[in-house]
Amino acid sequence: MGELTAHTVIRWADWTIGPDVTPEAPAVDFAMRCTTCGASSGADEVFETARDWAFRHLGRNPSHTAFREIIHRPWRATLVR
């Protein structure tokens, strides 16, 4: 069983969470993964780079026709005032 710890609630607050659109937010990254063999493109800020990798992979492996899109999108929680 895990260790029990004490904590203090300073005040109740309402929060919201959504995509981080602040200027300092990391860029959204796209990648594709072949669901047949597990190979994947590298992450790139340009979706077409990941899509083109999938087409090249398919060209080399004609039976690998299923892919999973992977998106890394930064999110930010903010206090509702």
PDB file of N, CA, C and O in Angstrom:
ATOM      1  N   MET A   1       0.847  -1.165   0.000  1.00  0.00           N
ATOM      2  CA  MET A   1       0.000   0.000   0.000  1.00  0.00           C
ATOM      3  C   MET A   1       0.895   1.231   0.000  1.00  0.00           C
ATOM      4  O   MET A   1       1.971   1.224   0.597  1.00  0.00           O
ATOM      5  N   GLY A   2       0.440   2.304  -0.682  1.00  0.00           N
ATOM      6  CA  GLY A   2       1.229   3.519  -0.793  1.00  0.00           C
ATOM      7  C   GLY A   2       1.313   4.273   0.520  1.00  0.00           C
ATOM      8  O   GLY A   2       0.517   4.064   1.436  1.00  0.00           O
ATOM      9  N   GLU A   3       2.284   5.141   0.585  1.00  0.00           N
ATOM     10  CA  GLU A   3       2.485   5.968   1.775  1.00  0.00           C
ATOM     11  C   GLU A   3       1.407   7.051   1.850  1.00  0.00           C
ATOM     12  O   GLU A   3       1.058   7.651   0.833  1.00  0.00           O
ATOM     13  N   LEU A   4       0.891   7.297   3.028  1.00  0.00           N
ATOM     14  CA  LEU A   4      -0.099   8.343   3.229  1.00  0.00           C
ATOM     15  C   LEU A   4       0.612   9.662   3.484  1.00  0.00           C
ATOM     16  O   LEU A   4       1.570   9.732   4.253  1.00  0.00           O
ATOM     17  N   THR A   5       0.120  10.714   2.819  1.00  0.00           N
ATOM     18  CA  THR A   5       0.711  12.030   3.033  1.00  0.00           C
ATOM     19  C   THR A   5      -0.399  13.027   3.340  1.00  0.00           C
ATOM     20  O   THR A   5      -1.549  12.827   2.949  1.00  0.00           O
ATOM     21  N   ALA A   6      -0.051  14.092   4.034  1.00  0.00           N
ATOM     22  CA  ALA A   6      -1.010  15.145   4.363  1.00  0.00           C
ATOM     23  C   ALA A   6      -0.906  16.243   3.318  1.00  0.00           C
ATOM     24  O   ALA A   6       0.158  16.469   2.740  1.00  0.00           O
ATOM     25  N   HIS A   7      -2.019  16.922   3.082  1.00  0.00           N
ATOM     26  CA  HIS A   7      -1.995  18.075   2.194  1.00  0.00           C
ATOM     27  C   HIS A   7      -2.972  19.121   2.718  1.00  0.00           C
ATOM     28  O   HIS A   7      -3.859  18.822   3.517  1.00  0.00           O
ATOM     29  N   THR A   8      -2.792  20.325   2.262  1.00  0.00           N
ATOM     30  CA  THR A   8      -3.633  21.434   2.697  1.00  0.00           C
ATOM     31  C   THR A   8      -4.335  22.038   1.485  1.00  0.00           C
ATOM     32  O   THR A   8      -3.717  22.266   0.444  1.00  0.00           O
ATOM     33  N   VAL A   9      -5.622  22.290   1.632  1.00  0.00           N
ATOM     34  CA  VAL A   9      -6.372  22.992   0.599  1.00  0.00           C
ATOM     35  C   VAL A   9      -6.399  24.458   0.995  1.00  0.00           C
ATOM     36  O   VAL A   9      -6.952  24.811   2.036  1.00  0.00           O
ATOM     37  N   ILE A  10      -5.808  25.311   0.173  1.00  0.00           N
ATOM     38  CA  ILE A  10      -5.759  26.738   0.468  1.00  0.00           C
ATOM     39  C   ILE A  10      -7.128  27.366   0.186  1.00  0.00           C
ATOM     40  O   ILE A  10      -7.658  28.097   1.023  1.00  0.00           O
ATOM     41  N   ARG A  11      -7.695  27.086  -0.977  1.00  0.00           N
ATOM     42  CA  ARG A  11      -9.037  27.543  -1.323  1.00  0.00           C
ATOM     43  C   ARG A  11      -9.532  26.722  -2.501  1.00  0.00           C
ATOM     44  O   ARG A  11      -8.741  26.173  -3.268  1.00  0.00           O
ATOM     45  N   TRP A  12     -10.831  26.645  -2.634  1.00  0.00           N
ATOM     46  CA  TRP A  12     -11.405  25.966  -3.788  1.00  0.00           C
ATOM     47  C   TRP A  12     -11.309  26.905  -4.975  1.00  0.00           C
ATOM     48  O   TRP A  12     -11.453  28.116  -4.814  1.00  0.00           O
ATOM     49  N   ALA A  13     -11.070  26.377  -6.149  1.00  0.00           N
ATOM     50  CA  ALA A  13     -10.953  27.213  -7.339  1.00  0.00           C
ATOM     51  C   ALA A  13     -11.461  26.432  -8.544  1.00  0.00           C
ATOM     52  O   ALA A  13     -11.400  25.203  -8.578  1.00  0.00           O
ATOM     53  N   ASP A  14     -11.952  27.151  -9.509  1.00  0.00           N
ATOM     54  CA  ASP A  14     -12.374  26.554 -10.768  1.00  0.00           C
ATOM     55  C   ASP A  14     -11.268  26.724 -11.798  1.00  0.00           C
ATOM     56  O   ASP A  14     -10.685  27.800 -11.939  1.00  0.00           O
ATOM     57  N   TRP A  15     -10.997  25.657 -12.502  1.00  0.00           N
ATOM     58  CA  TRP A  15      -9.961  25.657 -13.527  1.00  0.00           C
ATOM     59  C   TRP A  15     -10.583  25.268 -14.860  1.00  0.00           C
ATOM     60  O   TRP A  15     -11.620  24.607 -14.919  1.00  0.00           O
ATOM     61  N   THR A  16      -9.925  25.693 -15.915  1.00  0.00           N
ATOM     62  CA  THR A  16     -10.270  25.240 -17.257  1.00  0.00           C
ATOM     63  C   THR A  16      -8.976  24.789 -17.920  1.00  0.00           C
ATOM     64  O   THR A  16      -7.888  25.207 -17.521  1.00  0.00           O
ATOM     65  N   ILE A  17      -9.095  23.946 -18.922  1.00  0.00           N
ATOM     66  CA  ILE A  17      -7.907  23.483 -19.637  1.00  0.00           C
ATOM     67  C   ILE A  17      -8.226  23.477 -21.129  1.00  0.00           C
ATOM     68  O   ILE A  17      -9.331  23.134 -21.550  1.00  0.00           O
ATOM     69  N   GLY A  18      -7.232  23.864 -21.907  1.00  0.00           N
ATOM     70  CA  GLY A  18      -7.423  23.908 -23.357  1.00  0.00           C
ATOM     71  C   GLY A  18      -6.079  23.993 -24.053  1.00  0.00           C
ATOM     72  O   GLY A  18      -5.042  24.099 -23.399  1.00  0.00           O
ATOM     73  N   PRO A  19      -6.091  23.947 -25.383  1.00  0.00           N
ATOM     74  CA  PRO A  19      -4.833  24.057 -26.121  1.00  0.00           C
ATOM     75  C   PRO A  19      -4.082  25.331 -25.729  1.00  0.00           C
ATOM     76  O   PRO A  19      -4.677  26.395 -25.557  1.00  0.00           O
ATOM     77  N   ASP A  20      -2.776  25.197 -25.594  1.00  0.00           N
ATOM     78  CA  ASP A  20      -1.922  26.322 -25.209  1.00  0.00           C
ATOM     79  C   ASP A  20      -1.629  27.158 -26.448  1.00  0.00           C
ATOM     80  O   ASP A  20      -0.909  26.718 -27.345  1.00  0.00           O
ATOM     81  N   VAL A  21      -2.187  28.359 -26.496  1.00  0.00           N
ATOM     82  CA  VAL A  21      -1.987  29.242 -27.642  1.00  0.00           C
ATOM     83  C   VAL A  21      -1.115  30.445 -27.277  1.00  0.00           C
ATOM     84  O   VAL A  21      -1.052  31.420 -28.025  1.00  0.00           O
ATOM     85  N   THR A  22      -0.448  30.371 -26.132  1.00  0.00           N
ATOM     86  CA  THR A  22       0.430  31.464 -25.730  1.00  0.00           C
ATOM     87  C   THR A  22       1.653  31.500 -26.656  1.00  0.00           C
ATOM     88  O   THR A  22       2.017  30.477 -27.236  1.00  0.00           O
ATOM     89  N   PRO A  23       2.278  32.654 -26.796  1.00  0.00           N
ATOM     90  CA  PRO A  23       3.440  32.754 -27.683  1.00  0.00           C
ATOM     91  C   PRO A  23       4.581  31.801 -27.311  1.00  0.00           C
ATOM     92  O   PRO A  23       5.333  31.367 -28.184  1.00  0.00           O
ATOM     93  N   GLU A  24       4.713  31.475 -26.028  1.00  0.00           N
ATOM     94  CA  GLU A  24       5.817  30.603 -25.608  1.00  0.00           C
ATOM     95  C   GLU A  24       5.475  29.118 -25.668  1.00  0.00           C
ATOM     96  O   GLU A  24       6.305  28.278 -25.321  1.00  0.00           O
ATOM     97  N   ALA A  25       4.269  28.789 -26.102  1.00  0.00           N
ATOM     98  CA  ALA A  25       3.857  27.376 -26.161  1.00  0.00           C
ATOM     99  C   ALA A  25       4.677  26.617 -27.198  1.00  0.00           C
ATOM    100  O   ALA A  25       4.994  27.158 -28.257  1.00  0.00           O
ATOM    101  N   PRO A  26       5.019  25.372 -26.901  1.00  0.00           N
ATOM    102  CA  PRO A  26       5.696  24.553 -27.911  1.00  0.00           C
ATOM    103  C   PRO A  26       4.780  24.354 -29.116  1.00  0.00           C
ATOM    104  O   PRO A  26       3.557  24.429 -28.998  1.00  0.00           O
ATOM    105  N   ALA A  27       5.374  24.105 -30.255  1.00  0.00           N
ATOM    106  CA  ALA A  27       4.593  23.858 -31.468  1.00  0.00           C
ATOM    107  C   ALA A  27       3.890  22.508 -31.380  1.00  0.00           C
ATOM    108  O   ALA A  27       4.315  21.621 -30.640  1.00  0.00           O
ATOM    109  N   VAL A  28       2.816  22.366 -32.139  1.00  0.00           N
ATOM    110  CA  VAL A  28       2.146  21.076 -32.275  1.00  0.00           C
ATOM    111  C   VAL A  28       3.041  20.206 -33.156  1.00  0.00           C
ATOM    112  O   VAL A  28       3.535  20.667 -34.185  1.00  0.00           O
ATOM    113  N   ASP A  29       3.251  18.950 -32.758  1.00  0.00           N
ATOM    114  CA  ASP A  29       4.053  17.998 -33.532  1.00  0.00           C
ATOM    115  C   ASP A  29       3.162  16.893 -34.059  1.00  0.00           C
ATOM    116  O   ASP A  29       2.216  16.470 -33.395  1.00  0.00           O
ATOM    117  N   PHE A  30       3.477  16.424 -35.274  1.00  0.00           N
ATOM    118  CA  PHE A  30       2.741  15.337 -35.904  1.00  0.00           C
ATOM    119  C   PHE A  30       3.696  14.188 -36.210  1.00  0.00           C
ATOM    120  O   PHE A  30       4.863  14.408 -36.534  1.00  0.00           O
ATOM    121  N   ALA A  31       3.194  12.969 -36.103  1.00  0.00           N
ATOM    122  CA  ALA A  31       3.953  11.782 -36.481  1.00  0.00           C
ATOM    123  C   ALA A  31       2.969  10.730 -36.962  1.00  0.00           C
ATOM    124  O   ALA A  31       1.772  10.823 -36.694  1.00  0.00           O
ATOM    125  N   MET A  32       3.474   9.730 -37.674  1.00  0.00           N
ATOM    126  CA  MET A  32       2.667   8.594 -38.111  1.00  0.00           C
ATOM    127  C   MET A  32       3.364   7.320 -37.653  1.00  0.00           C
ATOM    128  O   MET A  32       4.592   7.233 -37.673  1.00  0.00           O
ATOM    129  N   ARG A  33       2.578   6.339 -37.241  1.00  0.00           N
ATOM    130  CA  ARG A  33       3.113   5.043 -36.833  1.00  0.00           C
ATOM    131  C   ARG A  33       2.404   3.959 -37.641  1.00  0.00           C
ATOM    132  O   ARG A  33       1.178   3.957 -37.752  1.00  0.00           O
ATOM    133  N   CYS A  34       3.178   3.049 -38.197  1.00  0.00           N
ATOM    134  CA  CYS A  34       2.627   1.901 -38.910  1.00  0.00           C
ATOM    135  C   CYS A  34       2.079   0.932 -37.871  1.00  0.00           C
ATOM    136  O   CYS A  34       2.808   0.507 -36.974  1.00  0.00           O
ATOM    137  N   THR A  35       0.789   0.576 -37.987  1.00  0.00           N
ATOM    138  CA  THR A  35       0.213  -0.336 -37.000  1.00  0.00           C
ATOM    139  C   THR A  35       0.525  -1.789 -37.322  1.00  0.00           C
ATOM    140  O   THR A  35       0.203  -2.677 -36.533  1.00  0.00           O
ATOM    141  N   THR A  36       1.145  -2.047 -38.466  1.00  0.00           N
ATOM    142  CA  THR A  36       1.544  -3.413 -38.814  1.00  0.00           C
ATOM    143  C   THR A  36       2.871  -3.777 -38.158  1.00  0.00           C
ATOM    144  O   THR A  36       2.999  -4.841 -37.552  1.00  0.00           O
ATOM    145  N   CYS A  37       3.874  -2.876 -38.283  1.00  0.00           N
ATOM    146  CA  CYS A  37       5.209  -3.213 -37.777  1.00  0.00           C
ATOM    147  C   CYS A  37       5.681  -2.313 -36.642  1.00  0.00           C
ATOM    148  O   CYS A  37       6.684  -2.619 -35.997  1.00  0.00           O
ATOM    149  N   GLY A  38       4.992  -1.225 -36.388  1.00  0.00           N
ATOM    150  CA  GLY A  38       5.376  -0.331 -35.295  1.00  0.00           C
ATOM    151  C   GLY A  38       6.379   0.739 -35.676  1.00  0.00           C
ATOM    152  O   GLY A  38       6.719   1.575 -34.838  1.00  0.00           O
ATOM    153  N   ALA A  39       6.868   0.744 -36.911  1.00  0.00           N
ATOM    154  CA  ALA A  39       7.797   1.791 -37.341  1.00  0.00           C
ATOM    155  C   ALA A  39       7.075   3.130 -37.323  1.00  0.00           C
ATOM    156  O   ALA A  39       5.863   3.195 -37.527  1.00  0.00           O
ATOM    157  N   SER A  40       7.826   4.196 -37.079  1.00  0.00           N
ATOM    158  CA  SER A  40       7.172   5.503 -37.050  1.00  0.00           C
ATOM    159  C   SER A  40       8.068   6.575 -37.633  1.00  0.00           C
ATOM    160  O   SER A  40       9.294   6.466 -37.642  1.00  0.00           O
ATOM    161  N   SER A  41       7.420   7.601 -38.112  1.00  0.00           N
ATOM    162  CA  SER A  41       8.134   8.778 -38.595  1.00  0.00           C
ATOM    163  C   SER A  41       8.643   9.534 -37.380  1.00  0.00           C
ATOM    164  O   SER A  41       8.226   9.262 -36.254  1.00  0.00           O
ATOM    165  N   GLY A  42       9.504  10.441 -37.594  1.00  0.00           N
ATOM    166  CA  GLY A  42       9.877  11.335 -36.512  1.00  0.00           C
ATOM    167  C   GLY A  42       8.804  12.398 -36.351  1.00  0.00           C
ATOM    168  O   GLY A  42       8.018  12.630 -37.270  1.00  0.00           O
ATOM    169  N   ALA A  43       8.765  13.035 -35.212  1.00  0.00           N
ATOM    170  CA  ALA A  43       7.815  14.127 -34.988  1.00  0.00           C
ATOM    171  C   ALA A  43       8.261  15.344 -35.779  1.00  0.00           C
ATOM    172  O   ALA A  43       9.451  15.646 -35.868  1.00  0.00           O
ATOM    173  N   ASP A  44       7.285  16.037 -36.350  1.00  0.00           N
ATOM    174  CA  ASP A  44       7.580  17.224 -37.131  1.00  0.00           C
ATOM    175  C   ASP A  44       6.439  18.212 -36.966  1.00  0.00           C
ATOM    176  O   ASP A  44       5.293  17.808 -36.766  1.00  0.00           O
ATOM    177  N   GLU A  45       6.737  19.500 -37.046  1.00  0.00           N
ATOM    178  CA  GLU A  45       5.708  20.522 -36.923  1.00  0.00           C
ATOM    179  C   GLU A  45       4.817  20.593 -38.164  1.00  0.00           C
ATOM    180  O   GLU A  45       3.760  21.223 -38.135  1.00  0.00           O
ATOM    181  N   VAL A  46       5.238  19.957 -39.239  1.00  0.00           N
ATOM    182  CA  VAL A  46       4.501  19.968 -40.505  1.00  0.00           C
ATOM    183  C   VAL A  46       3.860  18.599 -40.714  1.00  0.00           C
ATOM    184  O   VAL A  46       4.562  17.594 -40.827  1.00  0.00           O
ATOM    185  N   PHE A  47       2.526  18.556 -40.767  1.00  0.00           N
ATOM    186  CA  PHE A  47       1.830  17.282 -40.922  1.00  0.00           C
ATOM    187  C   PHE A  47       2.261  16.546 -42.192  1.00  0.00           C
ATOM    188  O   PHE A  47       2.414  15.324 -42.178  1.00  0.00           O
ATOM    189  N   GLU A  48       2.457  17.279 -43.281  1.00  0.00           N
ATOM    190  CA  GLU A  48       2.780  16.634 -44.556  1.00  0.00           C
ATOM    191  C   GLU A  48       4.067  15.833 -44.490  1.00  0.00           C
ATOM    192  O   GLU A  48       4.223  14.864 -45.233  1.00  0.00           O
ATOM    193  N   THR A  49       4.991  16.211 -43.621  1.00  0.00           N
ATOM    194  CA  THR A  49       6.234  15.447 -43.454  1.00  0.00           C
ATOM    195  C   THR A  49       5.925  14.050 -42.922  1.00  0.00           C
ATOM    196  O   THR A  49       6.472  13.063 -43.415  1.00  0.00           O
ATOM    197  N   ALA A  50       5.054  13.961 -41.924  1.00  0.00           N
ATOM    198  CA  ALA A  50       4.658  12.656 -41.378  1.00  0.00           C
ATOM    199  C   ALA A  50       3.851  11.868 -42.406  1.00  0.00           C
ATOM    200  O   ALA A  50       4.047  10.662 -42.555  1.00  0.00           O
ATOM    201  N   ARG A  51       2.945  12.543 -43.116  1.00  0.00           N
ATOM    202  CA  ARG A  51       2.135  11.867 -44.135  1.00  0.00           C
ATOM    203  C   ARG A  51       3.023  11.310 -45.240  1.00  0.00           C
ATOM    204  O   ARG A  51       2.815  10.181 -45.686  1.00  0.00           O
ATOM    205  N   ASP A  52       4.009  12.084 -45.689  1.00  0.00           N
ATOM    206  CA  ASP A  52       4.907  11.619 -46.749  1.00  0.00           C
ATOM    207  C   ASP A  52       5.709  10.413 -46.300  1.00  0.00           C
ATOM    208  O   ASP A  52       5.981   9.514 -47.096  1.00  0.00           O
ATOM    209  N   TRP A  53       6.095  10.387 -45.017  1.00  0.00           N
ATOM    210  CA  TRP A  53       6.786   9.208 -44.490  1.00  0.00           C
ATOM    211  C   TRP A  53       5.899   7.976 -44.633  1.00  0.00           C
ATOM    212  O   TRP A  53       6.370   6.910 -45.031  1.00  0.00           O
ATOM    213  N   ALA A  54       4.603   8.122 -44.305  1.00  0.00           N
ATOM    214  CA  ALA A  54       3.675   6.992 -44.408  1.00  0.00           C
ATOM    215  C   ALA A  54       3.599   6.482 -45.847  1.00  0.00           C
ATOM    216  O   ALA A  54       3.583   5.272 -46.070  1.00  0.00           O
ATOM    217  N   PHE A  55       3.553   7.380 -46.817  1.00  0.00           N
ATOM    218  CA  PHE A  55       3.525   6.962 -48.217  1.00  0.00           C
ATOM    219  C   PHE A  55       4.813   6.232 -48.606  1.00  0.00           C
ATOM    220  O   PHE A  55       4.763   5.224 -49.311  1.00  0.00           O
ATOM    221  N   ARG A  56       5.959   6.731 -48.154  1.00  0.00           N
ATOM    222  CA  ARG A  56       7.228   6.045 -48.455  1.00  0.00           C
ATOM    223  C   ARG A  56       7.265   4.668 -47.802  1.00  0.00           C
ATOM    224  O   ARG A  56       7.707   3.698 -48.418  1.00  0.00           O
ATOM    225  N   HIS A  57       6.803   4.580 -46.558  1.00  0.00           N
ATOM    226  CA  HIS A  57       6.780   3.296 -45.849  1.00  0.00           C
ATOM    227  C   HIS A  57       5.877   2.311 -46.585  1.00  0.00           C
ATOM    228  O   HIS A  57       6.236   1.147 -46.766  1.00  0.00           O
ATOM    229  N   LEU A  58       4.716   2.776 -47.002  1.00  0.00           N
ATOM    230  CA  LEU A  58       3.793   1.937 -47.769  1.00  0.00           C
ATOM    231  C   LEU A  58       4.434   1.473 -49.073  1.00  0.00           C
ATOM    232  O   LEU A  58       4.271   0.320 -49.473  1.00  0.00           O
ATOM    233  N   GLY A  59       5.160   2.367 -49.734  1.00  0.00           N
ATOM    234  CA  GLY A  59       5.838   2.000 -50.981  1.00  0.00           C
ATOM    235  C   GLY A  59       6.849   0.888 -50.786  1.00  0.00           C
ATOM    236  O   GLY A  59       7.001   0.035 -51.660  1.00  0.00           O
ATOM    237  N   ARG A  60       7.542   0.881 -49.660  1.00  0.00           N
ATOM    238  CA  ARG A  60       8.531  -0.169 -49.364  1.00  0.00           C
ATOM    239  C   ARG A  60       7.888  -1.421 -48.778  1.00  0.00           C
ATOM    240  O   ARG A  60       8.475  -2.501 -48.827  1.00  0.00           O
ATOM    241  N   ASN A  61       6.682  -1.281 -48.224  1.00  0.00           N
ATOM    242  CA  ASN A  61       5.990  -2.384 -47.540  1.00  0.00           C
ATOM    243  C   ASN A  61       4.513  -2.368 -47.954  1.00  0.00           C
ATOM    244  O   ASN A  61       3.668  -1.904 -47.190  1.00  0.00           O
ATOM    245  N   PRO A  62       4.194  -2.868 -49.149  1.00  0.00           N
ATOM    246  CA  PRO A  62       2.832  -2.743 -49.683  1.00  0.00           C
ATOM    247  C   PRO A  62       1.739  -3.364 -48.815  1.00  0.00           C
ATOM    248  O   PRO A  62       0.571  -3.004 -48.963  1.00  0.00           O
ATOM    249  N   SER A  63       2.079  -4.272 -47.928  1.00  0.00           N
ATOM    250  CA  SER A  63       1.049  -4.871 -47.073  1.00  0.00           C
ATOM    251  C   SER A  63       0.810  -4.047 -45.799  1.00  0.00           C
ATOM    252  O   SER A  63      -0.090  -4.365 -45.023  1.00  0.00           O
ATOM    253  N   HIS A  64       1.596  -3.008 -45.582  1.00  0.00           N
ATOM    254  CA  HIS A  64       1.448  -2.154 -44.394  1.00  0.00           C
ATOM    255  C   HIS A  64       0.545  -0.974 -44.759  1.00  0.00           C
ATOM    256  O   HIS A  64       1.028   0.083 -45.168  1.00  0.00           O
ATOM    257  N   THR A  65      -0.742  -1.160 -44.611  1.00  0.00           N
ATOM    258  CA  THR A  65      -1.703  -0.155 -45.093  1.00  0.00           C
ATOM    259  C   THR A  65      -2.406   0.613 -43.970  1.00  0.00           C
ATOM    260  O   THR A  65      -3.231   1.481 -44.254  1.00  0.00           O
ATOM    261  N   ALA A  66      -2.106   0.322 -42.728  1.00  0.00           N
ATOM    262  CA  ALA A  66      -2.786   0.998 -41.611  1.00  0.00           C
ATOM    263  C   ALA A  66      -1.772   1.789 -40.792  1.00  0.00           C
ATOM    264  O   ALA A  66      -0.690   1.303 -40.463  1.00  0.00           O
ATOM    265  N   PHE A  67      -2.156   3.014 -40.478  1.00  0.00           N
ATOM    266  CA  PHE A  67      -1.278   3.918 -39.737  1.00  0.00           C
ATOM    267  C   PHE A  67      -2.058   4.605 -38.635  1.00  0.00           C
ATOM    268  O   PHE A  67      -3.281   4.726 -38.707  1.00  0.00           O
ATOM    269  N   ARG A  68      -1.343   5.053 -37.615  1.00  0.00           N
ATOM    270  CA  ARG A  68      -1.935   5.833 -36.527  1.00  0.00           C
ATOM    271  C   ARG A  68      -1.267   7.210 -36.532  1.00  0.00           C
ATOM    272  O   ARG A  68      -0.041   7.321 -36.529  1.00  0.00           O
ATOM    273  N   GLU A  69      -2.093   8.245 -36.541  1.00  0.00           N
ATOM    274  CA  GLU A  69      -1.569   9.604 -36.444  1.00  0.00           C
ATOM    275  C   GLU A  69      -1.315   9.915 -34.972  1.00  0.00           C
ATOM    276  O   GLU A  69      -2.154   9.631 -34.117  1.00  0.00           O
ATOM    277  N   ILE A  70      -0.170  10.491 -34.687  1.00  0.00           N
ATOM    278  CA  ILE A  70       0.197  10.868 -33.323  1.00  0.00           C
ATOM    279  C   ILE A  70       0.374  12.388 -33.311  1.00  0.00           C
ATOM    280  O   ILE A  70       1.177  12.939 -34.065  1.00  0.00           O
ATOM    281  N   ILE A  71      -0.379  13.044 -32.454  1.00  0.00           N
ATOM    282  CA  ILE A  71      -0.294  14.496 -32.348  1.00  0.00           C
ATOM    283  C   ILE A  71       0.113  14.856 -30.927  1.00  0.00           C
ATOM    284  O   ILE A  71      -0.501  14.405 -29.961  1.00  0.00           O
ATOM    285  N   HIS A  72       1.139  15.660 -30.812  1.00  0.00           N
ATOM    286  CA  HIS A  72       1.541  16.206 -29.515  1.00  0.00           C
ATOM    287  C   HIS A  72       1.133  17.673 -29.521  1.00  0.00           C
ATOM    288  O   HIS A  72       1.748  18.499 -30.195  1.00  0.00           O
ATOM    289  N   ARG A  73       0.086  17.985 -28.760  1.00  0.00           N
ATOM    290  CA  ARG A  73      -0.453  19.346 -28.710  1.00  0.00           C
ATOM    291  C   ARG A  73      -0.328  19.839 -27.270  1.00  0.00           C
ATOM    292  O   ARG A  73      -0.867  19.213 -26.357  1.00  0.00           O
ATOM    293  N   PRO A  74       0.372  20.948 -27.057  1.00  0.00           N
ATOM    294  CA  PRO A  74       0.495  21.451 -25.690  1.00  0.00           C
ATOM    295  C   PRO A  74      -0.839  22.013 -25.195  1.00  0.00           C
ATOM    296  O   PRO A  74      -1.560  22.681 -25.936  1.00  0.00           O
ATOM    297  N   TRP A  75      -1.145  21.735 -23.954  1.00  0.00           N
ATOM    298  CA  TRP A  75      -2.359  22.246 -23.299  1.00  0.00           C
ATOM    299  C   TRP A  75      -1.935  23.030 -22.067  1.00  0.00           C
ATOM    300  O   TRP A  75      -0.852  22.816 -21.521  1.00  0.00           O
ATOM    301  N   ARG A  76      -2.810  23.951 -21.633  1.00  0.00           N
ATOM    302  CA  ARG A  76      -2.508  24.766 -20.464  1.00  0.00           C
ATOM    303  C   ARG A  76      -3.760  24.862 -19.595  1.00  0.00           C
ATOM    304  O   ARG A  76      -4.865  25.083 -20.092  1.00  0.00           O
ATOM    305  N   ALA A  77      -3.567  24.694 -18.300  1.00  0.00           N
ATOM    306  CA  ALA A  77      -4.647  24.896 -17.334  1.00  0.00           C
ATOM    307  C   ALA A  77      -4.600  26.346 -16.874  1.00  0.00           C
ATOM    308  O   ALA A  77      -3.528  26.898 -16.626  1.00  0.00           O
ATOM    309  N   THR A  78      -5.777  26.954 -16.764  1.00  0.00           N
ATOM    310  CA  THR A  78      -5.844  28.325 -16.290  1.00  0.00           C
ATOM    311  C   THR A  78      -6.948  28.456 -15.243  1.00  0.00           C
ATOM    312  O   THR A  78      -7.982  27.791 -15.314  1.00  0.00           O
ATOM    313  N   LEU A  79      -6.705  29.301 -14.306  1.00  0.00           N
ATOM    314  CA  LEU A  79      -7.663  29.572 -13.238  1.00  0.00           C
ATOM    315  C   LEU A  79      -8.781  30.434 -13.799  1.00  0.00           C
ATOM    316  O   LEU A  79      -8.527  31.444 -14.456  1.00  0.00           O
ATOM    317  N   VAL A  80     -10.021  30.033 -13.539  1.00  0.00           N
ATOM    318  CA  VAL A  80     -11.171  30.816 -13.956  1.00  0.00           C
ATOM    319  C   VAL A  80     -11.378  31.914 -12.936  1.00  0.00           C
ATOM    320  O   VAL A  80     -11.434  31.628 -11.740  1.00  0.00           O
ATOM    321  N   ARG A  81     -11.490  33.128 -13.353  1.00  0.00           N
ATOM    322  CA  ARG A  81     -11.631  34.261 -12.425  1.00  0.00           C
ATOM    323  C   ARG A  81     -13.052  34.724 -12.365  1.00  0.00           C
ATOM    324  O   ARG A  81     -13.363  35.667 -11.638  1.00  0.00           O
TER     325      ARG A  81
END
